[in-house]
Amino acid sequence: MILKMARTTGARKKGSGNPASAKKRANGGHQPKAEAPLSDDAARRLVLQKLGTMSQKKLFEVAVRAGIYTESGKLTKPYRDDRKPTPTG
């Protein structure tokens, strides 16, 4: 989810129409050149940079939206280890 966030160029407001058409009209009818997509490495660095600036509360909200944690603070089933501990030795 966060990686998807890094690959987008910006959020659109609901009902704003097609942003490409608006840019085309604002640019005298010429379509602007599309930006090249980020490489995986560049997207990962961008995500880590954004995560580093977030508060602990905001990071938790992102993890809940991503399905990693429940709102009560527990790990969701795919992320927890429910196996019984085994004796070592």
mmCIF file as gemmi writes it, N, C-alpha and C atoms, coordinates in Angstrom:
data_model
loop_
_atom_site.group_PDB
_atom_site.id
_atom_site.type_symbol
_atom_site.label_atom_id
_atom_site.label_alt_id
_atom_site.label_comp_id
_atom_site.label_asym_id
_atom_site.label_entity_id
_atom_site.label_seq_id
_atom_site.pdbx_PDB_ins_code
_atom_site.Cartn_x
_atom_site.Cartn_y
_atom_site.Cartn_z
_atom_site.occupancy
_atom_site.B_iso_or_equiv
_atom_site.pdbx_formal_charge
_atom_site.auth_seq_id
_atom_site.auth_asym_id
_atom_site.pdbx_PDB_model_num
ATOM 1 N N . MET Axp A 1 ? 0.818 -1.185 0 1 0 ? 1 A 1
ATOM 2 C CA . MET Axp A 1 ? 0 0 0 1 0 ? 1 A 1
ATOM 3 C C . MET Axp A 1 ? 0.865 1.253 0 1 0 ? 1 A 1
ATOM 4 N N . ILE Axp A 2 ? 1.863 1.264 0.834 1 0 ? 2 A 1
ATOM 5 C CA . ILE Axp A 2 ? 2.724 2.433 0.909 1 0 ? 2 A 1
ATOM 6 C C . ILE Axp A 2 ? 3.521 2.581 -0.374 1 0 ? 2 A 1
ATOM 7 N N . LEU Axp A 3 ? 3.939 1.457 -0.946 1 0 ? 3 A 1
ATOM 8 C CA . LEU Axp A 3 ? 4.662 1.512 -2.207 1 0 ? 3 A 1
ATOM 9 C C . LEU Axp A 3 ? 3.772 2.122 -3.278 1 0 ? 3 A 1
ATOM 10 N N . LYS Axp A 4 ? 2.492 1.765 -3.257 1 0 ? 4 A 1
ATOM 11 C CA . LYS Axp A 4 ? 1.546 2.34 -4.209 1 0 ? 4 A 1
ATOM 12 C C . LYS Axp A 4 ? 1.463 3.844 -4.003 1 0 ? 4 A 1
ATOM 13 N N . MET Axp A 5 ? 1.486 4.269 -2.74 1 0 ? 5 A 1
ATOM 14 C CA . MET Axp A 5 ? 1.43 5.682 -2.422 1 0 ? 5 A 1
ATOM 15 C C . MET Axp A 5 ? 2.629 6.425 -3.014 1 0 ? 5 A 1
ATOM 16 N N . ALA Axp A 6 ? 3.79 5.806 -3 1 0 ? 6 A 1
ATOM 17 C CA . ALA Axp A 6 ? 4.995 6.448 -3.509 1 0 ? 6 A 1
ATOM 18 C C . ALA Axp A 6 ? 4.988 6.556 -5.022 1 0 ? 6 A 1
ATOM 19 N N . ARG Axp A 7 ? 4.279 5.663 -5.683 1 0 ? 7 A 1
ATOM 20 C CA . ARG Axp A 7 ? 4.262 5.67 -7.139 1 0 ? 7 A 1
ATOM 21 C C . ARG Axp A 7 ? 3.266 6.663 -7.719 1 0 ? 7 A 1
ATOM 22 N N . THR Axp A 8 ? 2.354 7.158 -6.916 1 0 ? 8 A 1
ATOM 23 C CA . THR Axp A 8 ? 1.394 8.127 -7.419 1 0 ? 8 A 1
ATOM 24 C C . THR Axp A 8 ? 2.008 9.513 -7.401 1 0 ? 8 A 1
ATOM 25 N N . THR Axp A 9 ? 1.522 10.349 -8.287 1 0 ? 9 A 1
ATOM 26 C CA . THR Axp A 9 ? 2.081 11.694 -8.359 1 0 ? 9 A 1
ATOM 27 C C . THR Axp A 9 ? 1.314 12.687 -7.513 1 0 ? 9 A 1
ATOM 28 N N . GLY Axp A 10 ? 0.173 12.299 -6.99 1 0 ? 10 A 1
ATOM 29 C CA . GLY Axp A 10 ? -0.595 13.198 -6.136 1 0 ? 10 A 1
ATOM 30 C C . GLY Axp A 10 ? -2.03 12.745 -6.036 1 0 ? 10 A 1
ATOM 31 N N . ALA Axp A 11 ? -2.669 13.158 -4.976 1 0 ? 11 A 1
ATOM 32 C CA . ALA Axp A 11 ? -4.056 12.762 -4.771 1 0 ? 11 A 1
ATOM 33 C C . ALA Axp A 11 ? -4.976 13.675 -5.564 1 0 ? 11 A 1
ATOM 34 N N . ARG Axp A 12 ? -6.025 13.082 -6.121 1 0 ? 12 A 1
ATOM 35 C CA . ARG Axp A 12 ? -7.024 13.864 -6.843 1 0 ? 12 A 1
ATOM 36 C C . ARG Axp A 12 ? -8.205 14.107 -5.934 1 0 ? 12 A 1
ATOM 37 N N . LYS Axp A 13 ? -8.792 15.278 -6.063 1 0 ? 13 A 1
ATOM 38 C CA . LYS Axp A 13 ? -9.999 15.56 -5.314 1 0 ? 13 A 1
ATOM 39 C C . LYS Axp A 13 ? -11.158 14.858 -5.998 1 0 ? 13 A 1
ATOM 40 N N . LYS Axp A 14 ? -12.115 14.424 -5.196 1 0 ? 14 A 1
ATOM 41 C CA . LYS Axp A 14 ? -13.276 13.738 -5.729 1 0 ? 14 A 1
ATOM 42 C C . LYS Axp A 14 ? -14.03 14.674 -6.666 1 0 ? 14 A 1
ATOM 43 N N . GLY Axp A 15 ? -14.346 14.166 -7.847 1 0 ? 15 A 1
ATOM 44 C CA . GLY Axp A 15 ? -15.108 14.947 -8.815 1 0 ? 15 A 1
ATOM 45 C C . GLY Axp A 15 ? -14.291 15.98 -9.558 1 0 ? 15 A 1
ATOM 46 N N . SER Axp A 16 ? -12.978 15.863 -9.554 1 0 ? 16 A 1
ATOM 47 C CA . SER Axp A 16 ? -12.151 16.863 -10.224 1 0 ? 16 A 1
ATOM 48 C C . SER Axp A 16 ? -12.037 16.614 -11.716 1 0 ? 16 A 1
ATOM 49 N N . GLY Axp A 17 ? -12.599 15.491 -12.2 1 0 ? 17 A 1
ATOM 50 C CA . GLY Axp A 17 ? -12.521 15.196 -13.621 1 0 ? 17 A 1
ATOM 51 C C . GLY Axp A 17 ? -11.189 14.583 -13.982 1 0 ? 17 A 1
ATOM 52 N N . ASN Axp A 18 ? -10.935 14.498 -15.256 1 0 ? 18 A 1
ATOM 53 C CA . ASN Axp A 18 ? -9.699 13.904 -15.737 1 0 ? 18 A 1
ATOM 54 C C . ASN Axp A 18 ? -8.574 14.932 -15.625 1 0 ? 18 A 1
ATOM 55 N N . PRO Axp A 19 ? -7.554 14.695 -14.793 1 0 ? 19 A 1
ATOM 56 C CA . PRO Axp A 19 ? -6.49 15.688 -14.622 1 0 ? 19 A 1
ATOM 57 C C . PRO Axp A 19 ? -5.668 15.888 -15.887 1 0 ? 19 A 1
ATOM 58 N N . ALA Axp A 20 ? -5.552 14.842 -16.711 1 0 ? 20 A 1
ATOM 59 C CA . ALA Axp A 20 ? -4.8 14.983 -17.957 1 0 ? 20 A 1
ATOM 60 C C . ALA Axp A 20 ? -5.509 15.95 -18.899 1 0 ? 20 A 1
ATOM 61 N N . SER Axp A 21 ? -6.843 15.877 -18.931 1 0 ? 21 A 1
ATOM 62 C CA . SER Axp A 21 ? -7.608 16.786 -19.781 1 0 ? 21 A 1
ATOM 63 C C . SER Axp A 21 ? -7.487 18.227 -19.291 1 0 ? 21 A 1
ATOM 64 N N . ALA Axp A 22 ? -7.502 18.391 -17.968 1 0 ? 22 A 1
ATOM 65 C CA . ALA Axp A 22 ? -7.376 19.733 -17.407 1 0 ? 22 A 1
ATOM 66 C C . ALA Axp A 22 ? -6 20.316 -17.734 1 0 ? 22 A 1
ATOM 67 N N . LYS Axp A 23 ? -4.947 19.51 -17.616 1 0 ? 23 A 1
ATOM 68 C CA . LYS Axp A 23 ? -3.605 19.985 -17.951 1 0 ? 23 A 1
ATOM 69 C C . LYS Axp A 23 ? -3.518 20.32 -19.435 1 0 ? 23 A 1
ATOM 70 N N . LYS Axp A 24 ? -4.153 19.493 -20.245 1 0 ? 24 A 1
ATOM 71 C CA . LYS Axp A 24 ? -4.123 19.72 -21.693 1 0 ? 24 A 1
ATOM 72 C C . LYS Axp A 24 ? -4.798 21.052 -22.028 1 0 ? 24 A 1
ATOM 73 N N . ARG Axp A 25 ? -5.942 21.306 -21.398 1 0 ? 25 A 1
ATOM 74 C CA . ARG Axp A 25 ? -6.647 22.567 -21.658 1 0 ? 25 A 1
ATOM 75 C C . ARG Axp A 25 ? -5.83 23.752 -21.16 1 0 ? 25 A 1
ATOM 76 N N . ALA Axp A 26 ? -5.217 23.594 -19.977 1 0 ? 26 A 1
ATOM 77 C CA . ALA Axp A 26 ? -4.439 24.686 -19.396 1 0 ? 26 A 1
ATOM 78 C C . ALA Axp A 26 ? -3.144 24.922 -20.172 1 0 ? 26 A 1
ATOM 79 N N . ASN Axp A 27 ? -2.727 23.956 -20.933 1 0 ? 27 A 1
ATOM 80 C CA . ASN Axp A 27 ? -1.467 24.034 -21.663 1 0 ? 27 A 1
ATOM 81 C C . ASN Axp A 27 ? -1.711 24.351 -23.141 1 0 ? 27 A 1
ATOM 82 N N . GLY Axp A 28 ? -2.799 25.011 -23.448 1 0 ? 28 A 1
ATOM 83 C CA . GLY Axp A 28 ? -3.073 25.395 -24.83 1 0 ? 28 A 1
ATOM 84 C C . GLY Axp A 28 ? -3.353 24.207 -25.733 1 0 ? 28 A 1
ATOM 85 N N . GLY Axp A 29 ? -3.858 23.111 -25.191 1 0 ? 29 A 1
ATOM 86 C CA . GLY Axp A 29 ? -4.218 21.963 -26.014 1 0 ? 29 A 1
ATOM 87 C C . GLY Axp A 29 ? -3.098 20.959 -26.197 1 0 ? 29 A 1
ATOM 88 N N . HIS Axp A 30 ? -1.937 21.209 -25.623 1 0 ? 30 A 1
ATOM 89 C CA . HIS Axp A 30 ? -0.823 20.269 -25.751 1 0 ? 30 A 1
ATOM 90 C C . HIS Axp A 30 ? -0.77 19.358 -24.538 1 0 ? 30 A 1
ATOM 91 N N . GLN Axp A 31 ? -0.642 18.066 -24.803 1 0 ? 31 A 1
ATOM 92 C CA . GLN Axp A 31 ? -0.559 17.087 -23.713 1 0 ? 31 A 1
ATOM 93 C C . GLN Axp A 31 ? 0.828 17.156 -23.08 1 0 ? 31 A 1
ATOM 94 N N . PRO Axp A 32 ? 0.909 17.344 -21.75 1 0 ? 32 A 1
ATOM 95 C CA . PRO Axp A 32 ? 2.225 17.379 -21.11 1 0 ? 32 A 1
ATOM 96 C C . PRO Axp A 32 ? 2.887 16.001 -21.158 1 0 ? 32 A 1
ATOM 97 N N . LYS Axp A 33 ? 4.203 15.988 -21.141 1 0 ? 33 A 1
ATOM 98 C CA . LYS Axp A 33 ? 4.942 14.738 -21.17 1 0 ? 33 A 1
ATOM 99 C C . LYS Axp A 33 ? 4.784 14.026 -19.823 1 0 ? 33 A 1
ATOM 100 N N . ALA Axp A 34 ? 4.464 12.739 -19.861 1 0 ? 34 A 1
ATOM 101 C CA . ALA Axp A 34 ? 4.267 11.963 -18.641 1 0 ? 34 A 1
ATOM 102 C C . ALA Axp A 34 ? 5.603 11.734 -17.941 1 0 ? 34 A 1
ATOM 103 N N . GLU Axp A 35 ? 5.546 11.719 -16.61 1 0 ? 35 A 1
ATOM 104 C CA . GLU Axp A 35 ? 6.753 11.45 -15.834 1 0 ? 35 A 1
ATOM 105 C C . GLU Axp A 35 ? 7.079 9.964 -15.906 1 0 ? 35 A 1
ATOM 106 N N . ALA Axp A 36 ? 8.352 9.644 -15.923 1 0 ? 36 A 1
ATOM 107 C CA . ALA Axp A 36 ? 8.767 8.243 -15.932 1 0 ? 36 A 1
ATOM 108 C C . ALA Axp A 36 ? 8.437 7.621 -14.583 1 0 ? 36 A 1
ATOM 109 N N . PRO Axp A 37 ? 7.979 6.367 -14.573 1 0 ? 37 A 1
ATOM 110 C CA . PRO Axp A 37 ? 7.683 5.726 -13.283 1 0 ? 37 A 1
ATOM 111 C C . PRO Axp A 37 ? 8.956 5.524 -12.474 1 0 ? 37 A 1
ATOM 112 N N . LEU Axp A 38 ? 8.795 5.485 -11.161 1 0 ? 38 A 1
ATOM 113 C CA . LEU Axp A 38 ? 9.93 5.279 -10.272 1 0 ? 38 A 1
ATOM 114 C C . LEU Axp A 38 ? 10.406 3.832 -10.347 1 0 ? 38 A 1
ATOM 115 N N . SER Axp A 39 ? 11.699 3.632 -10.224 1 0 ? 39 A 1
ATOM 116 C CA . SER Axp A 39 ? 12.217 2.269 -10.104 1 0 ? 39 A 1
ATOM 117 C C . SER Axp A 39 ? 11.821 1.746 -8.733 1 0 ? 39 A 1
ATOM 118 N N . ASP Axp A 40 ? 11.873 0.441 -8.54 1 0 ? 40 A 1
ATOM 119 C CA . ASP Axp A 40 ? 11.531 -0.125 -7.242 1 0 ? 40 A 1
ATOM 120 C C . ASP Axp A 40 ? 12.432 0.427 -6.146 1 0 ? 40 A 1
ATOM 121 N N . ASP Axp A 41 ? 13.708 0.562 -6.448 1 0 ? 41 A 1
ATOM 122 C CA . ASP Axp A 41 ? 14.652 1.074 -5.461 1 0 ? 41 A 1
ATOM 123 C C . ASP Axp A 41 ? 14.322 2.522 -5.094 1 0 ? 41 A 1
ATOM 124 N N . ALA Axp A 42 ? 14.024 3.34 -6.09 1 0 ? 42 A 1
ATOM 125 C CA . ALA Axp A 42 ? 13.691 4.749 -5.832 1 0 ? 42 A 1
ATOM 126 C C . ALA Axp A 42 ? 12.378 4.85 -5.055 1 0 ? 42 A 1
ATOM 127 N N . ALA Axp A 43 ? 11.396 4.011 -5.401 1 0 ? 43 A 1
ATOM 128 C CA . ALA Axp A 43 ? 10.114 4.022 -4.695 1 0 ? 43 A 1
ATOM 129 C C . ALA Axp A 43 ? 10.31 3.6 -3.247 1 0 ? 43 A 1
ATOM 130 N N . ARG Axp A 44 ? 11.148 2.585 -3.017 1 0 ? 44 A 1
ATOM 131 C CA . ARG Axp A 44 ? 11.421 2.108 -1.661 1 0 ? 44 A 1
ATOM 132 C C . ARG Axp A 44 ? 12.079 3.204 -0.821 1 0 ? 44 A 1
ATOM 133 N N . ARG Axp A 45 ? 13.038 3.919 -1.422 1 0 ? 45 A 1
ATOM 134 C CA . ARG Axp A 45 ? 13.708 5.006 -0.695 1 0 ? 45 A 1
ATOM 135 C C . ARG Axp A 45 ? 12.724 6.116 -0.35 1 0 ? 45 A 1
ATOM 136 N N . LEU Axp A 46 ? 11.835 6.429 -1.289 1 0 ? 46 A 1
ATOM 137 C CA . LEU Axp A 46 ? 10.838 7.471 -1.054 1 0 ? 46 A 1
ATOM 138 C C . LEU Axp A 46 ? 9.887 7.07 0.076 1 0 ? 46 A 1
ATOM 139 N N . VAL Axp A 47 ? 9.464 5.822 0.079 1 0 ? 47 A 1
ATOM 140 C CA . VAL Axp A 47 ? 8.574 5.332 1.131 1 0 ? 47 A 1
ATOM 141 C C . VAL Axp A 47 ? 9.267 5.409 2.483 1 0 ? 47 A 1
ATOM 142 N N . LEU Axp A 48 ? 10.505 4.925 2.557 1 0 ? 48 A 1
ATOM 143 C CA . LEU Axp A 48 ? 11.235 4.967 3.826 1 0 ? 48 A 1
ATOM 144 C C . LEU Axp A 48 ? 11.438 6.395 4.312 1 0 ? 48 A 1
ATOM 145 N N . GLN Axp A 49 ? 11.674 7.313 3.384 1 0 ? 49 A 1
ATOM 146 C CA . GLN Axp A 49 ? 11.834 8.717 3.753 1 0 ? 49 A 1
ATOM 147 C C . GLN Axp A 49 ? 10.53 9.251 4.352 1 0 ? 49 A 1
ATOM 148 N N . LYS Axp A 50 ? 9.39 8.927 3.714 1 0 ? 50 A 1
ATOM 149 C CA . LYS Axp A 50 ? 8.099 9.395 4.232 1 0 ? 50 A 1
ATOM 150 C C . LYS Axp A 50 ? 7.78 8.763 5.587 1 0 ? 50 A 1
ATOM 151 N N . LEU Axp A 51 ? 8.077 7.464 5.722 1 0 ? 51 A 1
ATOM 152 C CA . LEU Axp A 51 ? 7.819 6.793 6.994 1 0 ? 51 A 1
ATOM 153 C C . LEU Axp A 51 ? 8.664 7.391 8.111 1 0 ? 51 A 1
ATOM 154 N N . GLY Axp A 52 ? 9.881 7.805 7.789 1 0 ? 52 A 1
ATOM 155 C CA . GLY Axp A 52 ? 10.77 8.384 8.783 1 0 ? 52 A 1
ATOM 156 C C . GLY Axp A 52 ? 10.293 9.717 9.325 1 0 ? 52 A 1
ATOM 157 N N . THR Axp A 53 ? 9.423 10.39 8.601 1 0 ? 53 A 1
ATOM 158 C CA . THR Axp A 53 ? 8.92 11.69 9.048 1 0 ? 53 A 1
ATOM 159 C C . THR Axp A 53 ? 7.583 11.59 9.773 1 0 ? 53 A 1
ATOM 160 N N . MET Axp A 54 ? 6.978 10.386 9.793 1 0 ? 54 A 1
ATOM 161 C CA . MET Axp A 54 ? 5.656 10.219 10.4 1 0 ? 54 A 1
ATOM 162 C C . MET Axp A 54 ? 5.767 10.021 11.908 1 0 ? 54 A 1
ATOM 163 N N . SER Axp A 55 ? 4.727 10.462 12.606 1 0 ? 55 A 1
ATOM 164 C CA . SER Axp A 55 ? 4.648 10.222 14.043 1 0 ? 55 A 1
ATOM 165 C C . SER Axp A 55 ? 4.303 8.749 14.265 1 0 ? 55 A 1
ATOM 166 N N . GLN Axp A 56 ? 4.505 8.283 15.494 1 0 ? 56 A 1
ATOM 167 C CA . GLN Axp A 56 ? 4.188 6.898 15.822 1 0 ? 56 A 1
ATOM 168 C C . GLN Axp A 56 ? 2.696 6.63 15.614 1 0 ? 56 A 1
ATOM 169 N N . LYS Axp A 57 ? 1.866 7.593 15.949 1 0 ? 57 A 1
ATOM 170 C CA . LYS Axp A 57 ? 0.414 7.445 15.785 1 0 ? 57 A 1
ATOM 171 C C . LYS Axp A 57 ? 0.054 7.295 14.311 1 0 ? 57 A 1
ATOM 172 N N . LYS Axp A 58 ? 0.649 8.109 13.459 1 0 ? 58 A 1
ATOM 173 C CA . LYS Axp A 58 ? 0.366 8.052 12.026 1 0 ? 58 A 1
ATOM 174 C C . LYS Axp A 58 ? 0.87 6.732 11.431 1 0 ? 58 A 1
ATOM 175 N N . LEU Axp A 59 ? 2.054 6.274 11.859 1 0 ? 59 A 1
ATOM 176 C CA . LEU Axp A 59 ? 2.577 4.989 11.384 1 0 ? 59 A 1
ATOM 177 C C . LEU Axp A 59 ? 1.624 3.855 11.748 1 0 ? 59 A 1
ATOM 178 N N . PHE Axp A 60 ? 1.083 3.894 12.974 1 0 ? 60 A 1
ATOM 179 C CA . PHE Axp A 60 ? 0.14 2.87 13.398 1 0 ? 60 A 1
ATOM 180 C C . PHE Axp A 60 ? -1.119 2.913 12.535 1 0 ? 60 A 1
ATOM 181 N N . GLU Axp A 61 ? -1.623 4.113 12.229 1 0 ? 61 A 1
ATOM 182 C CA . GLU Axp A 61 ? -2.809 4.241 11.376 1 0 ? 61 A 1
ATOM 183 C C . GLU Axp A 61 ? -2.555 3.642 9.995 1 0 ? 61 A 1
ATOM 184 N N . VAL Axp A 62 ? -1.36 3.863 9.466 1 0 ? 62 A 1
ATOM 185 C CA . VAL Axp A 62 ? -1 3.298 8.154 1 0 ? 62 A 1
ATOM 186 C C . VAL Axp A 62 ? -0.967 1.772 8.243 1 0 ? 62 A 1
ATOM 187 N N . ALA Axp A 63 ? -0.396 1.234 9.318 1 0 ? 63 A 1
ATOM 188 C CA . ALA Axp A 63 ? -0.317 -0.219 9.496 1 0 ? 63 A 1
ATOM 189 C C . ALA Axp A 63 ? -1.706 -0.834 9.644 1 0 ? 63 A 1
ATOM 190 N N . VAL Axp A 64 ? -2.63 -0.137 10.297 1 0 ? 64 A 1
ATOM 191 C CA . VAL Axp A 64 ? -4.006 -0.623 10.419 1 0 ? 64 A 1
ATOM 192 C C . VAL Axp A 64 ? -4.668 -0.632 9.045 1 0 ? 64 A 1
ATOM 193 N N . ARG Axp A 65 ? -4.523 0.453 8.282 1 0 ? 65 A 1
ATOM 194 C CA . ARG Axp A 65 ? -5.11 0.509 6.938 1 0 ? 65 A 1
ATOM 195 C C . ARG Axp A 65 ? -4.52 -0.559 6.019 1 0 ? 65 A 1
ATOM 196 N N . ALA Axp A 66 ? -3.253 -0.887 6.229 1 0 ? 66 A 1
ATOM 197 C CA . ALA Axp A 66 ? -2.588 -1.902 5.407 1 0 ? 66 A 1
ATOM 198 C C . ALA Axp A 66 ? -2.962 -3.318 5.834 1 0 ? 66 A 1
ATOM 199 N N . GLY Axp A 67 ? -3.646 -3.456 6.976 1 0 ? 67 A 1
ATOM 200 C CA . GLY Axp A 67 ? -4.067 -4.766 7.438 1 0 ? 67 A 1
ATOM 201 C C . GLY Axp A 67 ? -3.002 -5.503 8.22 1 0 ? 67 A 1
ATOM 202 N N . ILE Axp A 68 ? -2.017 -4.795 8.74 1 0 ? 68 A 1
ATOM 203 C CA . ILE Axp A 68 ? -0.953 -5.418 9.519 1 0 ? 68 A 1
ATOM 204 C C . ILE Axp A 68 ? -1.368 -5.512 10.987 1 0 ? 68 A 1
ATOM 205 N N . TYR Axp A 69 ? -1.982 -4.457 11.502 1 0 ? 69 A 1
ATOM 206 C CA . TYR Axp A 69 ? -2.463 -4.423 12.879 1 0 ? 69 A 1
ATOM 207 C C . TYR Axp A 69 ? -3.967 -4.214 12.889 1 0 ? 69 A 1
ATOM 208 N N . THR Axp A 70 ? -4.611 -4.7 13.964 1 0 ? 70 A 1
ATOM 209 C CA . THR Axp A 70 ? -6.018 -4.387 14.191 1 0 ? 70 A 1
ATOM 210 C C . THR Axp A 70 ? -6.073 -3.04 14.91 1 0 ? 70 A 1
ATOM 211 N N . GLU Axp A 71 ? -7.244 -2.455 14.999 1 0 ? 71 A 1
ATOM 212 C CA . GLU Axp A 71 ? -7.369 -1.17 15.692 1 0 ? 71 A 1
ATOM 213 C C . GLU Axp A 71 ? -7.069 -1.301 17.185 1 0 ? 71 A 1
ATOM 214 N N . SER Axp A 72 ? -7.2 -2.513 17.717 1 0 ? 72 A 1
ATOM 215 C CA . SER Axp A 72 ? -6.894 -2.72 19.138 1 0 ? 72 A 1
ATOM 216 C C . SER Axp A 72 ? -5.401 -2.918 19.381 1 0 ? 72 A 1
ATOM 217 N N . GLY Axp A 73 ? -4.602 -2.963 18.32 1 0 ? 73 A 1
ATOM 218 C CA . GLY Axp A 73 ? -3.153 -3.045 18.467 1 0 ? 73 A 1
ATOM 219 C C . GLY Axp A 73 ? -2.561 -4.425 18.327 1 0 ? 73 A 1
ATOM 220 N N . LYS Axp A 74 ? -3.367 -5.405 17.954 1 0 ? 74 A 1
ATOM 221 C CA . LYS Axp A 74 ? -2.853 -6.768 17.784 1 0 ? 74 A 1
ATOM 222 C C . LYS Axp A 74 ? -2.48 -6.996 16.322 1 0 ? 74 A 1
ATOM 223 N N . LEU Axp A 75 ? -1.475 -7.836 16.106 1 0 ? 75 A 1
ATOM 224 C CA . LEU Axp A 75 ? -1.113 -8.201 14.746 1 0 ? 75 A 1
ATOM 225 C C . LEU Axp A 75 ? -2.249 -9.007 14.124 1 0 ? 75 A 1
ATOM 226 N N . THR Axp A 76 ? -2.517 -8.786 12.838 1 0 ? 76 A 1
ATOM 227 C CA . THR Axp A 76 ? -3.526 -9.58 12.152 1 0 ? 76 A 1
ATOM 228 C C . THR Axp A 76 ? -2.97 -10.972 11.884 1 0 ? 76 A 1
ATOM 229 N N . LYS Axp A 77 ? -3.849 -11.911 11.596 1 0 ? 77 A 1
ATOM 230 C CA . LYS Axp A 77 ? -3.462 -13.312 11.478 1 0 ? 77 A 1
ATOM 231 C C . LYS Axp A 77 ? -2.272 -13.553 10.535 1 0 ? 77 A 1
ATOM 232 N N . PRO Axp A 78 ? -2.218 -12.952 9.349 1 0 ? 78 A 1
ATOM 233 C CA . PRO Axp A 78 ? -1.076 -13.241 8.474 1 0 ? 78 A 1
ATOM 234 C C . PRO Axp A 78 ? 0.27 -12.782 9.036 1 0 ? 78 A 1
ATOM 235 N N . TYR Axp A 79 ? 0.264 -11.903 10.023 1 0 ? 79 A 1
ATOM 236 C CA . TYR Axp A 79 ? 1.51 -11.331 10.537 1 0 ? 79 A 1
ATOM 237 C C . TYR Axp A 79 ? 1.906 -11.85 11.92 1 0 ? 79 A 1
ATOM 238 N N . ARG Axp A 80 ? 1.076 -12.679 12.53 1 0 ? 80 A 1
ATOM 239 C CA . ARG Axp A 80 ? 1.425 -13.176 13.861 1 0 ? 80 A 1
ATOM 240 C C . ARG Axp A 80 ? 1.808 -14.652 13.79 1 0 ? 80 A 1
ATOM 241 N N . ASP Axp A 81 ? 2.532 -15.075 14.772 1 0 ? 81 A 1
ATOM 242 C CA . ASP Axp A 81 ? 2.963 -16.465 14.878 1 0 ? 81 A 1
ATOM 243 C C . ASP Axp A 81 ? 2.215 -17.087 16.044 1 0 ? 81 A 1
ATOM 244 N N . ASP Axp A 82 ? 1.219 -17.895 15.728 1 0 ? 82 A 1
ATOM 245 C CA . ASP Axp A 82 ? 0.38 -18.505 16.763 1 0 ? 82 A 1
ATOM 246 C C . ASP Axp A 82 ? 0.875 -19.881 17.196 1 0 ? 82 A 1
ATOM 247 N N . ARG Axp A 83 ? 2.037 -20.295 16.711 1 0 ? 83 A 1
ATOM 248 C CA . ARG Axp A 83 ? 2.549 -21.616 17.079 1 0 ? 83 A 1
ATOM 249 C C . ARG Axp A 83 ? 2.94 -21.632 18.555 1 0 ? 83 A 1
ATOM 250 N N . LYS Axp A 84 ? 2.777 -22.785 19.169 1 0 ? 84 A 1
ATOM 251 C CA . LYS Axp A 84 ? 3.185 -22.931 20.559 1 0 ? 84 A 1
ATOM 252 C C . LYS Axp A 84 ? 4.704 -23.002 20.614 1 0 ? 84 A 1
ATOM 253 N N . PRO Axp A 85 ? 5.306 -22.381 21.61 1 0 ? 85 A 1
ATOM 254 C CA . PRO Axp A 85 ? 6.771 -22.44 21.714 1 0 ? 85 A 1
ATOM 255 C C . PRO Axp A 85 ? 7.237 -23.869 21.962 1 0 ? 85 A 1
ATOM 256 N N . THR Axp A 86 ? 8.356 -24.206 21.368 1 0 ? 86 A 1
ATOM 257 C CA . THR Axp A 86 ? 8.942 -25.53 21.575 1 0 ? 86 A 1
ATOM 258 C C . THR Axp A 86 ? 10.191 -25.383 22.425 1 0 ? 86 A 1
ATOM 259 N N . PRO Axp A 87 ? 10.459 -26.366 23.276 1 0 ? 87 A 1
ATOM 260 C CA . PRO Axp A 87 ? 11.662 -26.28 24.109 1 0 ? 87 A 1
ATOM 261 C C . PRO Axp A 87 ? 12.923 -26.364 23.242 1 0 ? 87 A 1
ATOM 262 N N . THR Axp A 88 ? 13.889 -25.566 23.568 1 0 ? 88 A 1
ATOM 263 C CA . THR Axp A 88 ? 15.169 -25.588 22.831 1 0 ? 88 A 1
ATOM 264 C C . THR Axp A 88 ? 16.201 -26.303 23.672 1 0 ? 88 A 1
ATOM 265 N N . GLY Axp A 89 ? 17.156 -26.88 23.004 1 0 ? 89 A 1
ATOM 266 C CA . GLY Axp A 89 ? 18.227 -27.479 23.785 1 0 ? 89 A 1
ATOM 267 C C . GLY Axp A 89 ? 18.556 -28.802 23.352 1 0 ? 89 A 1
